[in-house]
């Protein structure tokens, strides 16, 4: 796949404890993105944060280990491919019955190339 120049960054914010069919929701979203042919995905685990309910700050501090740390999934691809994937993301959030946030930002792709196969 060739990807260069103007693109979009899709960021999906959710919690580590968000699950669907006994699997972490972030895993299901990444596999759905791969199935849809998106260029790539990265899952980032936060050390502290809070969401829309704002009731509690989730933290990875040693004295108070949270089981619901923030998770961010980042996907970069063309605007067309990102927008085509949005209904899938919405549907998965609805099925899981959890909250979250989804943003789209401009992204300039400088390099997108596979490494040498080993």
C-alpha positions as CSV (number, residue, x, y, z in Angstrom):
1,X,0.0,0.0,0.0
2,X,1.3,3.5,-0.8
3,X,0.6,6.2,1.7
4,X,2.2,9.6,1.5
5,X,1.3,13.2,1.9
6,X,-2.0,14.3,3.4
7,X,-3.7,11.8,5.6
8,X,-5.8,11.7,8.7
9,X,-5.1,10.5,12.2
10,X,-7.9,8.7,13.9
11,X,-7.6,8.6,17.7
12,X,-9.9,6.4,19.7
13,X,-9.9,6.9,23.5
14,X,-11.3,4.2,25.7
15,X,-10.7,2.3,28.9
16,X,-8.6,-0.8,29.5
17,X,-11.6,-2.5,31.1
18,X,-13.9,-1.9,28.1
19,X,-14.7,-5.4,26.7
20,X,-16.8,-7.0,24.0
21,X,-17.4,-10.8,23.8
22,X,-14.9,-11.3,26.7
23,X,-12.1,-9.6,24.8
24,X,-10.6,-6.1,25.3
25,X,-12.4,-3.6,23.0
26,X,-9.0,-2.2,21.8
27,X,-8.0,-5.6,20.5
28,X,-11.3,-5.9,18.6
29,X,-10.9,-2.4,17.1
30,X,-7.3,-3.1,15.9
31,X,-8.4,-6.4,14.3
32,X,-11.3,-4.7,12.6
33,X,-9.0,-2.0,11.3
34,X,-6.7,-4.6,9.9
35,X,-9.6,-6.5,8.3
36,X,-10.8,-3.2,6.7
37,X,-7.3,-2.7,5.2
38,X,-6.2,0.4,7.2
39,X,-2.5,1.2,6.9
40,X,-1.7,0.5,10.6
41,X,-2.7,0.8,14.2
42,X,-0.9,1.5,17.5
43,X,-2.4,1.0,20.9
44,X,-1.0,3.2,23.7
45,X,-1.6,2.5,27.4
46,X,-1.8,5.6,29.5
47,X,-0.4,5.9,33.0
48,X,-3.1,8.2,34.3
49,X,-6.3,9.8,33.0
50,X,-10.1,10.3,33.3
51,X,-13.0,10.3,30.9
52,X,-16.4,11.7,30.4
53,X,-17.8,10.5,33.8
54,X,-14.9,12.4,35.6
55,X,-15.7,10.5,38.8
56,X,-12.3,9.0,39.3
57,X,-8.8,9.4,38.0
58,X,-7.4,6.1,36.9
59,X,-3.6,5.7,37.6
60,X,-0.8,3.2,37.4
61,X,0.8,4.3,40.7
62,X,2.2,1.4,42.6
63,X,0.0,2.1,45.7
64,X,-3.2,2.2,43.7
65,X,-3.1,0.0,40.7
66,X,-6.0,0.7,38.4
67,X,-7.6,-2.0,36.3
68,X,-9.1,0.6,33.9
69,X,-6.2,2.7,32.6
70,X,-6.7,4.9,29.6
71,X,-6.1,3.4,26.2
72,X,-5.6,5.3,23.0
73,X,-5.7,3.7,19.6
74,X,-4.0,5.7,16.8
75,X,-4.6,4.9,13.1
76,X,-3.3,6.9,10.2
77,X,-4.6,6.5,6.6
78,X,-6.3,8.4,3.9
79,X,-9.3,10.5,4.8
80,X,-11.5,8.2,2.7
81,X,-10.4,5.1,4.5
82,X,-10.6,6.6,8.0
83,X,-14.1,7.9,7.4
84,X,-15.2,4.5,6.0
85,X,-14.0,2.9,9.2
86,X,-15.9,5.3,11.6
87,X,-19.3,3.4,11.4
88,X,-17.4,0.2,12.5
89,X,-15.9,2.0,15.5
90,X,-19.3,3.4,16.4
91,X,-20.9,0.0,16.1
92,X,-18.3,-1.6,18.3
93,X,-18.7,1.1,21.0
94,X,-22.5,0.5,20.9
95,X,-22.1,-3.2,21.2
96,X,-19.7,-2.9,24.1
97,X,-22.0,-0.4,25.8
98,X,-19.1,1.7,26.9
99,X,-18.2,5.4,26.6
100,X,-15.2,6.9,24.8
101,X,-14.1,9.6,22.5
102,X,-13.1,9.5,18.8
103,X,-11.1,12.4,17.1
104,X,-9.8,13.0,13.6
105,X,-6.8,15.2,13.0
106,X,-4.7,16.2,10.0
107,X,-1.6,14.0,9.4
108,X,1.2,14.5,7.0
109,X,2.7,11.2,6.1
110,X,6.4,11.5,5.6
111,X,7.3,7.8,5.5
112,X,5.3,4.7,5.3
113,X,7.3,1.7,4.2
114,X,7.6,-1.9,5.4
115,X,11.0,-3.1,6.7
116,X,13.0,-5.9,5.4
117,X,11.4,-9.3,5.8
118,X,13.4,-11.7,8.0
